[in-house]
Amino acid sequence: MALLDSALYAFVTMNGIATSPVVLVVLAFIGAYLGGRVVEVIPFTRRIIERREAQAAERE
């Protein structure tokens, strides 16, 4: 029962933190940064980006 109590307490605490506008803005910036980093790391998306850059260079 203590495990369940701890889990519920953690959930309620995180819910209280997540409703704060300042925390949400910070989480949004962190998510945007990590999303950009993940796109660069995944080979499939990297190839798409490289193709678009190559097409843009051909047009110039």
N, C-alpha and C positions, 0 to 999 in steps of 0.2 A: 504494500500500500504506500510505502514511503517513496517508492520509485514513481508511482503515479502522481503523488502529491508534488514531487519535485518537477516533474514534467509539466504539470498544470501551472505551477507557479512560474516556471520559465516562460511558458506560453503567454500568460497574462502580463508578465513583465515586458516581453518583447512587443506585445500588442500595444501597451502603453507607450513604449518608446517609438514604435513605428507610426503612431498617430501624430507625433510632433512634426510640424512643418520643417524645422531646421534639420532634423534627422533625415527626413525624406529627401531634402535637397542634397544632403551629403551622400546618401545612398544612391541618388540618381547620378551624381558625378562619378562615384566609384563604379557604378554599373556601366556608364558610358565609356569610361576609361578601359575597364576590363573587356567590354564588348569590342572595342577597337583593337585591343591587343589580341584577342582570340581570333578575330578576322584575319589578322596578319599571320598568325601561326598556322591556321588550318590550310593545308596545301591546296584544297579545292578552291577556296575563296581567294587565295593568293593568285592562282592561275587566272581567275576571272578578272581580278584587278590588273594583272600584268597585260592581259589582252586588251582591256579598255585603254590602258595607258599607251599601248602600242598603236591602237587605232587612232587615238588622239594625236600621237606623234606623226602618223602618216598623213593626217589631214593638214598638218601645218607645213 
